[in-house]
Amino acid sequence: MKVHVGALRPVAAGLLAGLMLLGTAQPAVAAPRRAEQWYLDELRIDRAHQISTGRGVVVGVLDTGVDAGHPDMRGQVLAGGSTRDSGDGRRDPDGHGTHMAGIIAANGTGVVGIAPDARILPVRKPVGAAATKDDSATGIRMAVDGGAKVLNLSYGGAGAVDESEAAAIRYALERDVVVVAAAGNVRSVGPDVVSPAKIPGVIAVTGTVRGGGFWSGSAQGPEAVIAAPGDEVYNIGPDRGYGWGDGTSDAAAVVSGVAALIRSKYPKLSASDVINRMIRTARDAGPPGRDPRFGFGRIDPVAALTADVPSVSANPLLGAAAPSASAPPAAAEDDNFDVTKYGDRGGPSDQQVMVIGIGIAVALVVLLALVAFLIWNRRRHRRELARAGSIPDEALDRMDGGGQGPPVPAGHAAAPPPGYGPPGGYPPPAAHSRPGGYPQQAGYPQSGAYPQSGGSPQPGAGAYPPQGQAHPTPPAQSPYAPPGDNRP
């Protein structure tokens, strides 16, 4: 039997299209190293990203530079500057600055940043002891002048506050910049909060460990403002790889990312209101109120993005504007918030698009499979009839689509054409007056002349005419006749 492939080509093409659609509707592949980023789960960052991703916000990173060629930094790094030369900051011989930038805004190729749609403005300064307070002051002003609305300072030095550095901080605050700085690490600078974190108006960030406890390597003091994950923070590493980092530098980068989320969600908020929102929604830890370890509490991105926080007229970390330790935190739309109210991107979310696309693709594939089955079943039935009637495939194909039903196999009676039969049709069975099924007609045998079903004619009066006489011919007008001859 010849198989006609042409009839199945449209079905095959449809199935291929459906499978292609199903392939394009698959969700985006998650960052392969996301499972190592435990701190994102504690911060409920996936929920925060349903509200804001940091789009439209520039974060200045004053550090060792940022490697713009790292896969997780591609498309994220703007041309910045350098405090000692004419470089644009997009080179990092040390790796520290790139690690900070990844925590803030990694694009998800390998790891996920706190604010993956924010942009990084790198300003490179010398590493370690080679850096001076003047480098810090110069770099702060360069980042502010470059358009940064959040400034991450993951470095610090022990001792008294340098006036040039303090003046640069005031320069940033006056220009509506949120300044975030690391409180310091005990092993390198001692137990006290370092500068620039301890300069008034700066968000001094201490470190926490998995589960929310205080990290023992973190500096502490009355200048502490907020705490964030700072132990075993997995993100971008040296040599365009990945690795873990420990320290308040990492914690400060986390808070800088949260500040970017808030500034993106509420673009009209002042820097003072952004700071106030973070400290009012922090999760209290340690002794009630502000304390030297956790400050006002652990950072809570979701609450900071959803809480009803009243506006302030000045930076709450400056002098009389500073909130009291007993001030209650603002109420947040925490576990029952409506995500549809907050998205910073129009239209359906990626998850909704994925579900809709998969649903359409599955429905299309099912529909096409059903069509293919019906076509196959119809052709199978026709082939069976063809085999029974010895009809060639070519004749069967020519008949297909001609408006007629399947051919009648040899040896089978064809159905009568429409309108066949005597005028007026056949009378109903009730019209038969004789038990044998035929009405009495002149010239036909009388009652008893025909045997019952399965019997033989019996001799008797009126059963058959005498020998030599012809059988009577039925009247021409009779519409009925026995099937065949009555002769023995």
C-alpha positions as CSV (number, residue, x, y, z in Angstrom):
1,M,0.0,0.0,0.0
2,K,1.4,3.3,-1.0
3,V,1.7,6.0,1.7
4,H,0.9,9.5,0.6
5,V,3.3,11.7,2.6
6,G,2.0,14.9,1.0
7,A,-1.3,14.7,3.0
8,L,0.6,14.7,6.3
9,R,3.0,17.5,5.5
10,P,0.7,20.3,6.8
11,V,0.3,18.4,10.0
12,A,4.0,17.8,10.4
13,A,4.6,21.5,9.8
14,G,2.0,22.4,12.3
15,L,3.5,20.1,14.9
16,L,6.9,21.6,14.3
17,A,5.6,25.1,14.7
18,G,3.9,24.1,18.0
19,L,7.1,22.6,19.3
20,M,9.0,25.7,18.3
21,L,6.5,27.8,20.2
22,L,6.8,25.6,23.2
23,G,10.5,26.0,23.1
24,T,10.4,29.7,23.0
25,A,7.9,29.8,25.9
26,Q,10.2,28.1,28.3
27,P,11.2,30.2,31.3
28,A,14.6,31.9,31.2
29,V,17.4,29.8,32.6
30,A,18.1,30.7,36.2
31,A,21.5,31.9,37.2
32,P,23.5,28.7,37.5
33,R,25.1,29.8,40.8
34,R,22.0,31.2,42.4
35,A,21.7,28.4,44.9
36,E,25.0,29.6,46.5
37,Q,23.5,33.0,47.2
38,W,21.8,32.2,50.5
39,Y,21.5,35.8,51.5
40,L,19.1,36.5,48.6
41,D,16.7,34.0,50.1
42,E,16.9,35.6,53.5
43,L,16.3,39.0,52.0
44,R,13.4,37.6,49.9
45,I,14.9,39.2,46.9
46,D,12.8,37.4,44.4
47,R,9.7,39.0,45.9
48,A,11.5,42.4,45.9
49,H,12.3,42.0,42.2
50,Q,8.6,41.7,41.5
51,I,8.3,45.3,42.7
52,S,11.6,46.8,41.6
53,T,14.8,45.8,39.9
54,G,16.7,49.1,40.2
55,R,16.0,50.3,36.6
56,G,17.1,53.9,35.9
57,V,19.4,54.2,39.0
58,V,23.1,54.8,38.8
59,V,25.2,53.4,41.7
60,G,28.7,54.9,42.2
61,V,31.3,52.3,43.3
62,L,34.4,54.0,44.7
63,D,36.8,51.0,44.9
64,T,39.5,49.2,42.9
65,G,37.6,49.6,39.6
66,V,35.1,47.3,38.0
67,D,35.9,44.7,35.3
68,A,33.3,45.6,32.7
69,G,34.3,42.5,30.7
70,H,33.0,40.0,33.3
71,P,30.0,38.2,31.9
72,D,27.9,39.3,34.9
73,M,28.9,42.9,34.4
74,R,28.4,43.2,30.6
75,G,26.0,46.0,29.9
76,Q,26.0,47.1,33.5
77,V,29.1,49.3,33.8
78,L,29.2,52.9,32.6
79,A,32.4,54.8,31.9
80,G,33.6,56.3,35.2
81,G,36.9,57.7,36.3
82,S,40.0,57.3,38.4
83,T,41.5,59.4,41.2
84,R,45.1,59.0,40.0
85,D,45.0,58.8,36.2
86,S,42.8,59.3,33.2
87,G,41.2,55.8,33.3
88,D,37.5,55.3,33.2
89,G,37.3,52.8,36.1
90,R,36.3,49.8,33.9
91,R,39.4,47.9,34.8
92,D,40.1,46.1,38.1
93,P,43.5,44.8,38.9
94,D,42.5,43.7,42.4
95,G,38.9,42.2,42.0
96,H,37.5,43.8,45.2
97,G,35.5,46.5,43.3
98,T,34.1,44.0,40.8
99,H,32.9,41.8,43.7
100,M,31.0,44.8,45.2
101,A,29.6,45.7,41.8
102,G,28.4,42.1,41.3
103,I,26.6,42.1,44.7
104,I,24.8,45.3,43.7
105,A,23.9,44.7,40.0
106,A,25.1,41.4,38.6
107,N,22.9,40.7,35.5
108,G,22.1,37.0,36.2
109,T,24.5,35.3,33.8
110,G,26.1,33.5,36.7
111,V,24.8,35.3,39.8
112,V,22.0,37.7,40.6
113,G,22.5,41.2,41.9
114,I,20.3,43.0,44.4
115,A,19.4,45.5,41.8
116,P,20.1,43.8,38.5
117,D,18.8,46.6,36.3
118,A,20.8,49.3,38.0
119,R,23.9,50.7,36.4
120,I,27.4,50.9,37.9
121,L,29.5,54.0,37.7
122,P,33.1,52.9,38.7
123,V,35.7,55.2,40.2
124,R,39.0,53.6,40.8
125,K,41.3,54.5,43.6
126,P,44.6,52.9,44.8
127,V,44.4,49.6,46.7
128,G,45.0,49.3,50.4
129,A,47.6,51.5,52.1
130,A,48.4,53.2,48.9
131,A,45.0,55.0,49.1
132,T,44.7,58.2,51.0
133,K,41.9,60.3,52.4
134,D,42.4,62.6,49.5
135,D,41.7,59.7,47.1
136,S,38.5,59.1,49.0
137,A,37.4,62.7,48.9
138,T,38.3,63.1,45.2
139,G,36.5,59.9,44.3
140,I,33.3,60.8,46.1
141,R,33.1,64.1,44.3
142,M,33.8,62.4,40.9
143,A,31.0,59.8,41.5
144,V,28.5,62.5,42.5
145,D,29.4,64.7,39.5
146,G,29.1,61.6,37.3
147,G,25.5,61.2,38.1
148,A,25.4,58.6,40.9
149,K,22.3,58.7,43.1
150,V,23.6,56.0,45.4
151,L,27.2,55.8,46.5
152,N,28.9,52.6,47.8
153,L,32.0,53.0,49.9
154,S,33.2,49.5,50.9
155,Y,36.4,50.7,52.5
156,G,37.5,52.6,55.6
157,G,40.2,53.6,57.9
158,A,40.6,53.8,61.6
159,G,41.3,57.1,63.5
160,A,39.7,60.5,63.4
161,V,37.5,61.7,60.6
162,D,39.4,63.6,57.9
163,E,37.9,67.0,57.1
164,S,38.4,66.7,53.3
165,E,36.6,63.3,53.4
166,A,33.8,64.8,55.6
167,A,33.4,67.7,53.2
168,A,33.1,65.4,50.3
169,I,30.3,63.5,52.1
170,R,28.5,66.7,52.7
171,Y,28.9,67.5,49.0
172,A,27.2,64.2,48.2
173,L,24.3,64.6,50.7
174,E,23.6,68.1,49.6
175,R,23.1,66.8,46.0
176,D,20.6,64.2,47.1
177,V,22.8,61.2,47.1
178,V,22.4,58.2,49.4
179,V,25.8,57.4,50.8
180,V,26.4,53.8,52.1
181,A,29.7,52.8,53.8
182,A,31.1,49.7,55.5
183,A,31.4,49.8,59.3
184,G,34.8,48.0,59.1
185,N,36.2,44.6,59.9
186,V,37.8,43.8,63.2
187,R,40.8,41.9,61.8
188,S,41.9,44.8,59.7
189,V,40.8,48.1,61.4
190,G,39.8,47.1,64.9
191,P,36.4,46.9,66.7
192,D,35.2,50.4,66.1
193,V,33.3,51.9,63.2
194,V,35.6,53.4,60.7
195,S,35.6,56.5,58.5
196,P,33.8,57.4,56.2
197,A,31.0,55.2,57.8
198,K,31.1,57.1,61.0
199,I,30.6,60.5,59.3
200,P,27.2,61.9,60.1
201,G,24.5,61.3,57.5
202,V,26.2,58.1,56.1
203,I,24.5,54.7,56.4
204,A,27.0,52.7,58.4
205,V,26.5,49.0,57.7
206,T,27.5,46.1,60.0
207,G,27.5,42.4,59.1
208,T,25.2,39.5,59.8
209,V,25.6,35.7,59.2
210,R,23.3,33.1,57.8
211,G,20.2,33.1,60.0
212,G,20.4,36.8,60.9
213,G,22.9,36.6,63.8
214,F,25.6,39.2,64.2
215,W,28.9,38.5,62.4
216,S,31.7,38.3,64.9
217,G,34.2,39.9,62.4
218,S,32.2,43.1,62.1
219,A,33.1,46.4,63.7
220,Q,30.4,47.9,66.0
221,G,29.6,51.1,67.7
222,P,27.0,53.8,68.3
223,E,27.3,55.0,64.7
224,A,25.9,51.6,63.3
225,V,22.8,52.3,61.3
226,I,21.7,49.0,59.7
227,A,22.9,45.4,59.4
228,A,23.1,43.2,56.3
229,P,24.6,39.8,55.2
230,G,28.3,39.9,55.3
231,D,29.5,36.4,55.8
232,E,30.2,33.9,53.0
233,V,28.6,36.2,50.4
234,Y,28.9,34.4,47.0
235,N,29.3,36.5,43.9
236,I,31.8,37.6,41.3
237,G,35.3,36.7,42.1
238,P,38.8,37.5,40.7
239,D,39.9,36.5,37.2
240,R,36.4,36.8,35.8
241,G,35.3,33.9,38.1
242,Y,33.2,33.6,41.2
243,G,33.8,33.2,44.9
244,W,32.9,34.0,48.4
245,G,33.5,37.2,50.3
246,D,33.4,38.0,54.0
247,G,33.2,41.5,55.5
248,T,31.2,44.6,56.0
249,S,32.2,45.6,52.5
250,D,29.8,42.9,51.2
251,A,27.1,44.1,53.6
252,A,27.4,47.7,52.4
253,A,27.0,46.5,48.8
254,V,23.8,44.7,49.7
255,V,22.4,47.9,51.3
256,S,23.5,50.0,48.3
257,G,21.5,47.6,46.1
258,V,18.4,48.0,48.2
259,A,18.8,51.8,48.1
260,A,18.8,51.4,44.3
261,L,15.6,49.4,44.4
262,I,13.9,52.1,46.5
263,R,15.1,54.9,44.3
264,S,13.8,53.1,41.2
265,K,10.4,52.3,42.8
266,Y,10.0,55.8,44.2
267,P,12.0,58.1,41.8
268,K,10.6,61.3,43.4
269,L,11.7,60.4,46.9
270,S,14.6,62.4,48.3
271,A,17.7,60.7,49.6
272,S,16.6,61.6,53.2
273,D,13.3,59.7,52.6
274,V,15.1,56.7,51.1
275,I,17.3,56.5,54.2
276,N,14.3,57.0,56.5
277,R,12.4,54.2,54.7
278,M,15.2,51.7,55.2
279,I,15.7,52.4,58.9
280,R,12.0,52.5,59.7
281,T,11.3,49.2,58.0
282,A,14.4,47.4,59.3
283,R,13.8,44.2,61.3
284,D,14.8,44.9,64.9
285,A,17.5,42.6,66.2
286,G,19.5,42.5,69.4
287,P,18.3,44.8,72.2
288,P,15.1,46.7,71.4
289,G,15.6,49.8,69.3
290,R,18.9,51.0,68.0
291,D,22.0,49.2,69.2
292,P,25.8,49.2,68.5
293,R,25.6,45.9,66.6
294,F,22.6,46.0,64.4
295,G,21.8,49.7,64.4
296,F,18.1,50.0,63.7
297,G,17.9,46.4,62.6
298,R,18.5,44.1,59.7
299,I,17.7,45.4,56.2
300,D,14.3,44.3,54.8
301,P,14.0,45.1,51.1
302,V,10.4,44.0,50.7
303,A,9.2,46.0,53.6
304,A,11.2,49.0,52.5
305,L,9.5,48.8,49.1
306,T,6.0,48.4,50.4
307,A,5.6,50.0,53.8
308,D,3.6,53.2,54.4
309,V,6.4,55.5,55.6
310,P,5.8,59.2,56.2
311,S,8.0,61.7,54.5
312,V,10.8,63.5,56.3
313,S,12.2,67.0,55.8
314,A,15.9,66.2,56.6
315,N,18.3,63.3,56.7
316,P,17.2,61.2,59.8
317,L,20.8,60.4,60.6
318,L,21.8,64.1,61.1
319,G,21.7,65.6,64.6
320,A,18.2,66.4,65.8
321,A,16.6,64.7,62.8
322,A,17.9,61.3,64.0
323,P,15.1,59.0,65.1
324,S,14.9,57.9,68.7
325,A,15.8,54.3,69.6
326,S,12.3,53.7,70.9
327,A,10.5,54.9,67.7
328,P,8.3,52.1,66.4
329,P,9.0,50.8,62.9
330,A,6.6,51.7,60.1
331,A,3.9,49.2,59.2
332,A,4.8,47.2,56.1
333,E,2.6,45.4,53.6
334,D,4.8,42.4,54.3
335,D,3.4,38.9,53.7
336,N,0.2,39.9,52.0
337,F,1.2,42.6,49.6
338,D,-0.3,42.9,46.1
339,V,2.5,42.6,43.6
340,T,0.4,44.1,40.8
341,K,0.5,47.5,42.6
342,Y,4.2,47.8,42.5
343,G,5.9,46.6,39.3
344,D,8.4,49.0,37.9
345,R,7.9,47.5,34.4
346,G,4.7,47.8,32.5
347,G,2.8,44.8,31.2
348,P,2.6,41.2,32.5
349,S,5.5,39.8,34.4
350,D,7.9,37.3,32.9
351,Q,6.2,34.5,34.9
352,Q,2.8,35.4,33.5
353,V,4.2,35.5,29.9
354,M,5.8,32.2,30.5
355,V,2.6,30.5,31.7
356,I,0.5,32.0,28.9
357,G,3.0,31.0,26.3
358,I,3.3,27.4,27.6
359,G,-0.5,27.1,27.8
360,I,-0.9,28.3,24.2
361,A,1.8,26.0,23.0
362,V,0.4,22.9,24.7
363,A,-3.1,23.7,23.4
364,L,-1.7,24.0,19.9
365,V,0.2,20.8,20.1
366,V,-2.8,18.9,21.4
367,L,-5.0,20.3,18.7
368,L,-2.6,19.4,15.9
369,A,-2.2,15.9,17.3
370,L,-6.0,15.5,17.3
371,V,-6.2,16.6,13.7
372,A,-3.4,14.3,12.7
373,F,-5.1,11.4,14.5
374,L,-8.4,12.1,12.7
375,I,-6.7,12.2,9.3
376,W,-4.8,9.0,10.0
377,N,-8.0,7.2,11.3
378,R,-10.0,8.3,8.2
379,R,-7.3,7.1,5.9
380,R,-7.0,3.8,7.7
381,H,-10.7,3.2,7.4
382,R,-10.6,4.0,3.7
383,R,-7.7,1.6,3.2
384,E,-9.6,-1.2,4.9
385,L,-12.5,-0.7,2.6
386,A,-10.2,-0.6,-0.3
387,R,-8.6,-3.9,0.6
388,A,-12.1,-5.5,1.1
389,G,-13.2,-4.2,-2.3
390,S,-9.9,-4.6,-4.2
391,I,-10.0,-1.0,-5.2
392,P,-6.6,0.5,-6.2
393,D,-5.2,3.3,-4.0
394,E,-5.1,5.6,-7.0
395,A,-8.8,5.2,-7.6
396,L,-9.5,5.7,-4.0
397,D,-7.4,8.9,-3.9
398,R,-9.3,10.2,-7.0
399,M,-12.6,9.6,-5.3
400,D,-11.5,11.4,-2.1
401,G,-13.1,14.8,-1.9
402,G,-15.6,14.1,-4.7
403,G,-18.6,14.5,-2.5
404,Q,-19.4,10.7,-2.5
405,G,-19.0,8.2,0.2
406,P,-16.6,5.3,0.2
407,P,-16.9,2.7,-2.6
408,V,-18.9,-0.4,-2.1
409,P,-16.8,-3.6,-2.0
410,A,-17.4,-6.3,-4.6
411,G,-20.2,-8.7,-3.6
412,H,-22.1,-6.1,-1.5
413,A,-25.4,-4.7,-2.5
414,A,-25.4,-1.0,-3.3
415,A,-27.9,1.2,-1.4
416,P,-30.8,2.3,-3.6
417,P,-30.5,5.8,-5.0
418,P,-32.7,8.5,-3.4
419,G,-36.3,8.5,-4.6
420,Y,-36.2,4.8,-5.6
421,G,-39.6,2.9,-5.1
422,P,-43.2,3.0,-6.3
423,P,-45.1,6.2,-6.5
424,G,-46.2,7.2,-3.1
425,G,-43.7,4.9,-1.4
426,Y,-44.2,1.6,0.3
427,P,-47.2,1.2,2.5
428,P,-46.6,0.6,6.2
429,P,-46.7,-2.9,7.6
430,A,-50.2,-2.3,9.1
431,A,-51.6,-2.1,5.5
432,H,-50.9,-5.8,4.9
433,S,-54.2,-7.7,5.4
434,R,-52.8,-11.2,5.1
435,P,-50.9,-13.0,7.7
436,G,-48.2,-14.0,5.2
437,G,-47.3,-10.3,4.6
438,Y,-49.0,-9.8,1.2
439,P,-52.6,-8.7,0.5
440,Q,-55.0,-11.0,-1.3
441,Q,-54.9,-10.5,-5.0
442,A,-56.8,-12.1,-7.8
443,G,-55.0,-15.1,-9.2
444,Y,-52.8,-15.8,-6.2
445,P,-53.1,-18.8,-4.0
446,Q,-55.7,-18.6,-1.2
447,S,-55.0,-18.8,2.5
448,G,-52.8,-21.7,3.3
449,A,-51.3,-21.9,-0.1
450,Y,-47.9,-20.7,1.2
451,P,-46.2,-22.5,4.0
452,Q,-45.0,-20.7,7.1
453,S,-41.4,-19.6,7.3
454,G,-39.0,-22.5,6.8
455,G,-41.7,-25.0,5.5
456,S,-42.5,-26.7,2.2
457,P,-45.7,-26.3,0.2
458,Q,-48.4,-28.9,1.1
459,P,-50.8,-30.4,-1.3
460,G,-54.4,-29.4,-0.9
461,A,-57.3,-27.6,-2.4
462,G,-56.1,-24.5,-4.1
463,A,-52.5,-25.1,-3.4
464,Y,-51.4,-25.3,-7.0
465,P,-53.2,-25.4,-10.3
466,P,-53.7,-28.7,-12.1
467,Q,-50.8,-30.1,-14.1
468,G,-50.6,-28.6,-17.5
469,Q,-52.2,-25.4,-16.5
470,A,-50.1,-22.3,-16.4
471,H,-49.7,-20.3,-13.3
472,P,-51.8,-17.2,-13.2
473,T,-50.0,-14.0,-14.0
474,P,-50.3,-11.4,-11.3
475,P,-52.2,-8.3,-12.2
476,A,-50.1,-5.6,-13.7
477,Q,-51.3,-3.0,-11.2
478,S,-50.1,-5.0,-8.2
479,P,-47.2,-3.3,-6.5
480,Y,-46.1,-6.5,-4.8
481,A,-44.8,-9.8,-6.0
482,P,-43.2,-12.8,-4.3
483,P,-39.4,-12.8,-4.5
484,G,-38.8,-15.3,-7.3
485,D,-40.7,-18.1,-8.9
486,N,-43.1,-20.4,-7.0
487,R,-42.5,-23.5,-9.0
488,P,-41.2,-26.5,-7.1
